[in-house]
Amino acid sequence: MGHPLGATISDTKNEAYLRKQASGADLLTIPFAHTLAAVCDVLGSIRELSANVHTRYPRVKVLDSGTYIEADAPDYISVIASLTNGAPLSMEYTGGHPVYGDAFSWQIEGTTGQLVITASTGHTQLANIAITRYSPSGQEPERIEIAGMDHFGPHTNVKEIYRRLASDILNGTQTAPSFEEAVWLHKLIDDIRLSSRTGQRISQATPVGNLAY
């Protein structure tokens, strides 16, 4: 992740609020929540989870002034979960620049190989992602191209949501996220905090529909 969610921020005006839990805008509620919605949309809903939410840097340096501010928003999140289809799930988000490798890596293992989704930022709602397939036979990795998606970015999610809304209106379906699913996602974020605070494994109610944001 970039500067705002690690040990430093670039300027007070535009980034200090990201380090205050009271603002409601932090590593957990923005990039992690967007990615969690995508994970559930692709792989299935979470049945139960255990989590660790931590603030590693309670004092953050402001680079434009050289001063420090107090921080209580999380800059580390780890979730171990079971999905309703029985599959295991592990997610970890850490604030700050990566020391090596991609800033974002999502690995999906299946019976015929592995999909790896990478990006230069953990803000998956904004990221230009790459999808690569690896097979157990030892063949060369295969870059997967998606028709009509020559470039991922901030517009991609907006375009897809409008496409789903239009299809739902025309066909009487429900593929776009609903208000109830948004509430479920926020409840899931609250349960992640609860699990971290109490050390308990939390069971989840299953949402209906799709969560992709």
C-alpha positions, -999 to +999 in steps of 0.1 A: +000+000+000+011+036-004+023+062+021-010+071+038-015+037+054+021+030+065+046+047+088+044+081+070+020+103+052+028+129+025+007+158+038-017+166+067-045+181+046-051+151+023-040+121+043-041+127+080-078+116+083-069+082+069-050+075+101-079+084+124-103+055+132-131+080+139-131+092+103-143+058+091-118+059+062-088+036+067-071+004+055-099-018+067-129+002+055-115+012+020-090-011+002-096-042+024-134-039+023-134-034-015-112-064-020-133-085+005-164-077-015-146-089-047-134-120-030-169-129-018-184-122-052-159-145-069-154-173-044-185-173-022-197-159+011-178-162+044-193-187+069-170-179+098-138-160+105-110-151+129-092-118+125-063-097+138-066-059+133-036-039+145-021-004+145+016-009+141+024+028+138+006+049+165+028+079+156+030+087+119+055+112+104+041+139+081+067+143+053+057+178+042+062+193+077+085+168+095+060+166+124+043+136+138+006+129+143-011+103+165-027+074+147-053+048+158-066+035+125-055-001+116-025-005+093-024-043+095-053-067+089-052-105+089-083-127+083-086-165+084-120-177+072-141-206+059-164-200+030-199-214+028-187-238+000-162-252+025-131-236+009-105-219+032-096-182+028-067-162+041-063-125+036-036-101+048-033-064+043-003-043+055+000-005+051+031+011+035+051+004+004+061-032-003+098-040+001+097-064-029+073-078-054+038-067-063+018-045-039-012-067-044-013-105-050-044-127-049-038-164-054-067-188-062-058-225-061-080-251-079-079-287-091-064-278-125-041-250-116-037-216-099-049-181-108-028-152-096-042-116-097-016-089-092-016-051-091+006-022-082-018-011-054-040-028-029-069-005-038-084-032-060-114-009-068-089+014-086-062-010-097-050-020-132-049-058-125-032-086-143-045-122-142-021-151-148-029-188-149-004-214-138-009-251-145+005-281-125+019-296-157+048-271-156+037-253-188+045-216-193+023-192-173-007-180-193-017-143-192-055-141-192-070-114-213-107-104-206-127-093-237-136-057-236-113-050-206-081-038-222-073-016-192-085-020-157-088+011-136-112+034-116-137+033-145-138-005-146-160-011-115-183+019-124-188+005-159-195-030-146-220-018-120-239+001-147-238-029-170-253-051-142-280-025-133-290-022-170-292-059-173-312-063-141-337-037-153-341-053-187-342-089-176-357-087-141-326-102-125-305-092-095-268-092-103-259-057-091-252-053-053-282-044-032-286-023-001-290-055+019-257-068+006-240-035+015-253-038+050-240-074+052-205-062+041-204-036+068-216-062+093-187-084+081-162-055+087-177-050+122-173-088+129-136-086+118-131-059+144-150-079+170-130-110+164-098-091+167-109-074+199-122-106+216-101-133+200-133-152+191-141-170+158-172-153+144-200-170+124-216-152+095-251-149+080-250-157+043-260-127+020-281-132-011-269-119-044-236-103-055-212-082-036-188-068-063-182-031-057 
